[in-house]
Amino acid sequence: MGETITFWVLAVVSVGAALGVVFNRKAVYSALMLGTVMLCLAVLYAVQDAPFLAAVQIIVYTGAIMMLFLFVLMLVGVDSSDSFVETLKGQRFWAAIAALGFATLIVLAVGNAFFGDQVGLAQATAQGGYIRSIALLLFTKYVFAFEITSALLITAALGAMVLAHRERLTEKATQKDLSRARFQGDRPSPLPGPGTYARNNAIDMPALLPDGSVAESSVNRYIARYDVEHGHLPDDPKLAAAIKHRADDDGADTDADESNGVTK
């Protein structure tokens, strides 16, 4: 009775999660739904007195394979938009053929489950235990499918690397190029470092340069605009004028944005 209840509860959860894998628009949610399906399968294996399969399901699939999916998401990017331009000619035709073949396999599997001969667990593991029975089937009858699955995983890893690869359009700037651009610009000296002549612990308060003047570039212009719009200006007129001038900046100096982490 308990086995039947467990099966129907986990069947509903796993089927719902499987549908979530297919119909979710965000890849992160699909990966989480896939992890739910794998955990449900592990519990079903444990209920069927197959602890080895349950452990393998959690360690290999829920652990290793899910980590592979997460690495793919990290490489490709969660917010990256799908491209509608075909990079390979005829890929939609072959994708349709593959989808038709996959649908045929699903129909055959469902038909075999409904109309085929029922084999109990005792009969399936009669060749010396479930571990030996799995090994015999895996390396004899289903060895080709096993090798195809390993090749598919390698292909997925290579595809992730290809999708994450970006061609460099310009040569990487050397230290000599960076130094030349720095001294040819408006500021040959570096930006104020964190804690240099700081007056307080707020990042919206400008620091002071060694000569005692206010370092306007030590404040992020967006934070300065927020302070001006909401009237959060210091009492010191020199600092208030510096924040107002920084808020009116058009953002031409892009390096100044990197100085918003100055500890005041």
C-alpha positions as CSV (number, residue, x, y, z in Angstrom):
1,M,0.0,0.0,0.0
2,G,2.8,2.4,0.9
3,E,4.7,1.6,-2.3
4,T,1.6,2.4,-4.4
5,I,1.0,5.7,-2.6
6,T,4.6,6.7,-3.0
7,F,4.5,5.8,-6.7
8,W,1.5,7.8,-7.5
9,V,2.7,10.9,-5.6
10,L,6.1,10.8,-7.1
11,A,4.6,10.1,-10.6
12,V,2.6,13.2,-10.5
13,V,5.5,15.3,-9.2
14,S,8.0,13.9,-11.8
15,V,5.6,14.3,-14.7
16,G,4.8,17.8,-13.7
17,A,8.5,18.6,-13.3
18,A,9.2,17.0,-16.7
19,L,6.6,19.3,-18.3
20,G,8.3,22.2,-16.6
21,V,11.6,21.2,-18.2
22,V,10.0,21.5,-21.6
23,F,7.7,24.5,-21.2
24,N,9.8,26.8,-19.0
25,R,11.3,29.7,-20.9
26,K,14.2,30.2,-18.5
27,A,17.0,27.6,-18.6
28,V,17.6,27.9,-14.9
29,Y,14.1,26.8,-14.0
30,S,14.3,24.0,-16.5
31,A,17.5,22.7,-14.9
32,L,15.8,22.8,-11.4
33,M,12.8,20.9,-12.8
34,L,15.2,18.3,-14.3
35,G,16.9,17.9,-10.9
36,T,13.4,17.3,-9.4
37,V,12.7,14.6,-11.9
38,M,16.0,12.9,-11.1
39,L,15.4,12.9,-7.4
40,C,12.0,11.4,-7.9
41,L,13.5,8.6,-9.9
42,A,16.0,8.0,-7.2
43,V,13.3,7.6,-4.6
44,L,11.3,5.2,-6.9
45,Y,14.5,3.1,-7.2
46,A,14.9,3.0,-3.5
47,V,11.3,2.0,-3.0
48,Q,11.8,-0.9,-5.5
49,D,14.7,-2.3,-3.3
50,A,17.4,-1.0,-5.7
51,P,19.7,1.1,-3.5
52,F,22.5,0.9,-6.0
53,L,20.4,2.5,-8.7
54,A,19.1,5.1,-6.3
55,A,22.7,6.0,-5.3
56,V,23.9,6.1,-8.9
57,Q,20.9,8.3,-9.8
58,I,21.8,10.8,-7.2
59,I,25.6,10.8,-7.5
60,V,25.9,10.5,-11.3
61,Y,22.9,12.1,-12.8
62,T,21.7,14.6,-10.1
63,G,25.3,15.4,-9.2
64,A,27.6,15.1,-12.2
65,I,25.1,15.6,-15.1
66,M,23.4,18.5,-13.3
67,M,26.8,20.1,-12.7
68,L,27.4,19.8,-16.5
69,F,24.1,21.6,-17.2
70,L,25.0,24.4,-14.7
71,F,28.4,24.8,-16.4
72,V,26.7,25.1,-19.7
73,L,24.4,27.8,-18.3
74,M,27.4,29.6,-16.8
75,L,29.3,29.5,-20.1
76,V,26.4,30.4,-22.4
77,G,24.8,32.9,-20.1
78,V,21.3,32.9,-18.5
79,D,20.3,36.2,-20.0
80,S,21.6,35.5,-23.5
81,S,18.9,35.8,-26.2
82,D,18.3,33.0,-28.6
83,S,19.5,33.6,-32.2
84,F,17.0,33.0,-35.0
85,V,19.7,33.0,-37.6
86,E,20.7,29.5,-38.8
87,T,24.4,29.0,-38.6
88,L,24.2,25.5,-40.1
89,K,22.2,25.0,-43.3
90,G,19.5,22.5,-43.1
91,Q,19.6,22.1,-39.3
92,R,15.8,22.6,-39.0
93,F,15.1,19.8,-41.4
94,W,17.4,17.4,-39.6
95,A,16.0,18.6,-36.2
96,A,12.5,17.7,-37.4
97,I,13.7,14.3,-38.5
98,A,15.3,13.7,-35.1
99,A,12.2,14.9,-33.3
100,L,10.1,12.5,-35.4
101,G,12.4,9.6,-34.6
102,F,12.3,10.5,-30.9
103,A,8.5,10.6,-30.9
104,T,8.5,7.2,-32.6
105,L,10.7,5.8,-29.8
106,I,8.4,7.2,-27.1
107,V,5.4,5.7,-28.8
108,L,7.1,2.3,-29.0
109,A,8.3,2.5,-25.4
110,V,4.8,3.3,-24.1
111,G,3.3,0.6,-26.2
112,N,5.8,-1.9,-24.9
113,A,5.0,-0.9,-21.4
114,F,1.2,-1.3,-21.9
115,F,1.1,-4.4,-24.2
116,G,4.3,-6.2,-23.4
117,D,4.8,-9.0,-21.0
118,Q,5.1,-7.9,-17.4
119,V,8.5,-8.8,-15.8
120,G,8.7,-8.6,-12.0
121,L,11.8,-7.4,-10.1
122,A,12.6,-10.9,-8.9
123,Q,12.7,-12.2,-12.5
124,A,14.7,-9.3,-13.8
125,T,17.4,-9.8,-11.1
126,A,17.5,-13.5,-11.2
127,Q,21.0,-13.6,-12.7
128,G,22.8,-13.0,-9.4
129,G,21.4,-9.8,-8.0
130,Y,20.4,-6.4,-9.5
131,I,24.0,-5.1,-9.8
132,R,25.1,-8.1,-11.9
133,S,21.9,-8.0,-13.9
134,I,22.5,-4.3,-14.7
135,A,26.1,-4.9,-15.6
136,L,25.2,-7.8,-18.0
137,L,22.5,-5.7,-19.7
138,L,24.6,-2.5,-19.8
139,F,27.7,-4.2,-21.4
140,T,26.0,-6.7,-23.7
141,K,22.5,-5.8,-24.9
142,Y,22.6,-2.0,-24.4
143,V,26.4,-1.4,-24.9
144,F,25.7,0.6,-28.1
145,A,23.2,2.9,-26.4
146,F,25.6,3.3,-23.5
147,E,28.4,4.4,-25.8
148,I,26.0,6.7,-27.7
149,T,25.1,8.4,-24.4
150,S,28.7,9.0,-23.5
151,A,29.3,10.5,-27.0
152,L,26.2,12.7,-26.5
153,L,27.6,14.1,-23.2
154,I,31.0,14.8,-24.8
155,T,29.2,16.6,-27.7
156,A,27.2,18.7,-25.2
157,A,30.4,19.8,-23.5
158,L,32.0,20.7,-26.8
159,G,28.9,22.6,-27.9
160,A,29.0,24.6,-24.7
161,M,32.6,25.5,-25.4
162,V,31.8,26.5,-28.9
163,L,28.8,28.6,-27.8
164,A,30.9,30.3,-25.1
165,H,33.8,31.1,-27.4
166,R,34.1,34.7,-28.6
167,E,36.4,35.8,-31.3
168,R,38.6,38.8,-30.3
169,L,38.0,41.5,-32.8
170,T,41.0,43.6,-31.8
171,E,44.4,42.7,-30.4
172,K,44.8,42.6,-26.7
173,A,46.3,45.9,-25.4
174,T,49.8,45.4,-23.9
175,Q,51.2,47.2,-20.9
176,K,53.0,49.6,-23.2
177,D,49.8,50.5,-25.1
178,L,48.0,51.0,-21.8
179,S,50.8,53.3,-20.5
180,R,50.8,55.3,-23.7
181,A,47.1,55.8,-23.7
182,R,47.2,56.8,-20.0
183,F,49.8,59.5,-20.5
184,Q,48.1,60.8,-23.7
185,G,44.8,61.1,-21.9
186,D,43.5,63.8,-19.5
187,R,44.6,62.0,-16.3
188,P,48.1,60.6,-16.3
189,S,47.9,59.9,-12.6
190,P,45.8,57.0,-11.2
191,L,42.3,57.4,-9.8
192,P,42.0,57.9,-6.0
193,G,42.5,54.5,-4.3
194,P,40.2,53.1,-1.6
195,G,40.6,55.0,1.6
196,T,42.9,57.7,0.3
197,Y,42.2,60.9,2.3
198,A,38.7,59.6,3.1
199,R,36.5,61.7,5.3
200,N,33.8,59.2,6.2
201,N,32.4,55.7,5.3
202,A,29.9,56.7,2.7
203,I,30.6,55.9,-1.0
204,D,28.6,59.0,-2.1
205,M,31.1,61.3,-0.4
206,P,34.1,62.3,-2.5
207,A,37.6,61.8,-1.3
208,L,40.4,64.4,-1.2
209,L,43.5,64.5,-3.4
210,P,47.0,64.9,-1.9
211,D,46.8,68.6,-2.6
212,G,43.6,69.0,-0.6
213,S,41.2,69.4,-3.6
214,V,38.1,67.3,-3.9
215,A,38.3,64.2,-6.1
216,E,35.0,64.3,-8.0
217,S,35.8,61.1,-9.9
218,S,35.8,59.1,-6.7
219,V,32.0,59.3,-6.6
220,N,29.9,57.3,-9.1
221,R,27.8,59.7,-11.2
222,Y,24.6,57.7,-10.7
223,I,25.0,57.9,-6.9
224,A,25.7,61.6,-7.2
225,R,22.6,62.2,-9.3
226,Y,20.5,60.3,-6.7
227,D,21.9,62.5,-3.9
228,V,21.2,65.7,-5.9
229,E,17.6,64.6,-6.8
230,H,16.8,63.6,-3.2
231,G,18.7,66.4,-1.5
232,H,21.2,64.2,0.3
233,L,24.1,66.7,0.1
234,P,26.7,67.4,2.7
235,D,26.9,70.6,4.7
236,D,30.4,71.4,3.3
237,P,29.8,73.6,0.3
238,K,32.9,72.4,-1.4
239,L,31.8,68.7,-1.2
240,A,28.2,69.6,-2.2
241,A,29.5,71.5,-5.3
242,A,31.7,68.5,-6.2
243,I,28.8,66.1,-6.0
244,K,26.6,68.4,-8.1
245,H,29.3,68.8,-10.8
246,R,29.7,65.0,-10.8
247,A,26.0,64.5,-11.2
248,D,26.0,66.8,-14.3
249,D,28.8,64.7,-15.8
250,D,27.8,63.1,-19.2
251,G,29.8,60.0,-18.5
252,A,32.6,60.5,-21.0
253,D,35.2,59.4,-18.5
254,T,34.2,55.7,-18.3
255,D,37.1,54.9,-16.0
256,A,35.6,57.0,-13.3
257,D,32.7,54.5,-13.0
258,E,35.2,52.0,-11.7
259,S,36.0,54.1,-8.7
260,N,32.6,53.8,-7.1
261,G,34.0,51.3,-4.6
262,V,36.1,54.0,-2.8
263,T,35.7,53.6,0.9
264,K,34.9,56.8,2.5
